[in-house]
Amino acid sequence: MANKAAFIVDGHQEQKIVQRLCPGSPVRRHNCNGRDVEVAAAAKRIASLIRLIGNSYYPFVIVFDRESRTTAAMNLAKDIESQLRSEGITDELIIGVPDRMIENWILADWANAKAKGAFVESRPPASIEGTNGKGVVMKSLPRGGRYHETIEGVDWFIACNPSTLCSKSLSFRHFAHQLRALGCSWLKEAGTRKERGTTAGKRTQE
């Protein structure tokens, strides 16, 4: 029987995304992020959730926004893992740190989000990583447009092509590289779509 991962994420938006992409996998919110939350305090909360879920699931996939912390996203992921190990957690961990928030990953596939009616401008901002992703999203909405994290935010993220996200976002690429070992169907489907597109392009040229 294949292993099934458990997820521990920032908030309701990420929880809804996981519930749609990975139905049946347990997903809990750590609800302790924010720029003023110390990594050690967040790790204590995450460690307690790992213990509550138990050892029936593995690995544990953790999503933790960088927010406005000065620590680089990949270094922050290492800090979180180090703190969790110091809490006695020995389970296999996959840690994804959006730089700075989930909206930055949505921005990385601007074309797909725009196709969903998200943005007015035809081009994405020059810089994706490290910006205030949600602020950029709000400023880019068409007149009368709306953005709710748990509605549009969920739909737009799921509409994104992971291959595009990997090419545009270093923080997502680092996360996706770890997720591939799980056989994630969302990542697999993206790869299949890309291969089909490449094959179709070659046939057209012929």
N, C-alpha and C positions, 0 to 999 in steps of 0.2 A: 504494500500500500504506500503510495507516494506521500511524502511529508506535506503538511499544510502550514503555511506561515501564519503568524499572528502579527497584528499591526498595532503600533502605539503612535498616535499622531497628535498634531497640534490642537485642532479644534473640529467643529462641526463640518466645515467645508471639506477638509481632508478625509474625515470619517465617511462622508457621503460618497466621495470619489472612490474610496476603497470598497465600500459596500456594493457599488455598481460594477467595479472592475473585477473584484475578487469575492463574489457572493459565497457566503458560507464560512469565510475566514473571520475569526474574531478581530474586532478593531476597537480599541479603547482610546480615549482622549486623555492626554496628560494635563491639559489645561493649565500649564504653568510656564508658558513662554511669555515673551515680552522683553524689551531691552533691559529692564531692570531686574529680571530674574537671573539669579546666579546659576551657573551651569551645575554646580554641586547640588543645589536645592532641586533643580529639575531632575537630575540623575536619581536622587532619592525617591522622587515621585515615580519615575519610570521604573526603577528597580522594584518598587512595591507592586506595580501593575504586572510586571513580568512574573513575580512570585504568585500573584493571584491567578493569573492565567494558567500557570503550571507548566509541566514538561510534556504535555500532549501535543504541543505545536512547536515547530521550529522551521526556519530561524525566526527571530523577532525582528521585524522591520520597523524602524523608528524614523519618523519624519519630524524635524525640528527646525523651524525657521531661524535664519541668521538674524533677522530683523536689522537693527542698526548697530549691532555689535561690531567692534573694530576687528575682531578675530576673523580671518579668512574662513570661508565656508568649509573647506576640507580640513583645516586645522581645528575648527569647531567640532566637526564630526569625530576627530581623534580625541579631543578633550572629553566629549560626552562618553565615548567608549572607555576612556581611562577612568573616568569617575564611576561608571557602572561596574567596572572590574574591581574598583576599590570598595564598592558596595557588596562585593561577593558574587556578582553575576558572572557565571561561566558559560552561559548559553551562547550559541552562534548569533551574531548581531549583524544586521545590515542597517546602516545609518545614512539617511539622505538629508542634506541641509540645503534647502532652496536659498538662493542668494538674490534677494533678501527674503522673499516670501513666495507663496505658490503662484501669485499673479505674475512673477517674473518668468516662470516657466510657461504660462499662457502667452505672454508677450513674445516668447521665443518662436512660437509658430503663429506669427501675426496673420498670415494669409488665411489659415483655417478659421481663426477667431473672427476675422473680418467677414468671411463667408457666412458666418452665423449672425451677422448683423452687429458685431461688437464695436467696430471702429470706423471712424470717418476717414482718417488719413490712409493713403494707399501704402505708405512705407512705415516700417516700425521705427522706434527711436534708435539713434546710433548706438547707444549702450543699453544692453539688456540686463546683464548681471550687476548687482550692487545698487541698482536704482530703487526708488520707492515704487515697486511694481503696481500696487493698488492705486497709488496716486496717478500714475501714468494711465492706467485703465480708465479711471474716472474722467480724466481730462480728454481722453480720446473718444468718449462716447458720442454718438450722434445726438443732435438736439432731440430732447424727449426720451433719450435712451436711458436704460436703467441697468444697474449692476448690483445684484445681491450675491454675496459670496456663496451661499448654499443653493442658489438656483442657477443663475447665469455662470457663476464661477465654476460650478461643477460641470455643467454642460460644455462650456468652452474648453475646459481642460481635457475632458474625455474626447472631444472632437480633435484635439491636437494629434499630430503624427509624431510618435516618439523618435523616429529617425531624424526629423527636423529639429526636435528639441535637443537631441544629442549634438547636432551640428552647430547649434546656436548658443547652447548653454553648457558651460563647463560643469556647473554644479549638478545639472540633470544627468549629464553624461557619466559622471562619477557614480551617481546613484543607479542609473540604468545598467551600468557594467556589472554591478553587484547583483541586480535583480535577475539578470539573464540566467543565472544558475538555478533559479526557481522554475524556469520554464514558463514565465509570465506570458499568458495568451495575448495580452494587449501589445507587448513588445514583439511577439512572434507575428501577429497580424500585420503590424507596421512593416516588418521586414518582408513579408509576403507581398504587400501592396507595392513596396519599393521595387522588388524583383519583377513583378508583373509590369510595372511602368517602364522599367529598363528594357524588358523583352519586347514590349509593344513599340518602344522607340526604335529598337533595332529593326523590327519588322517593317516599320514605316520607312526607314532609311533604305531598306533593301528594295 
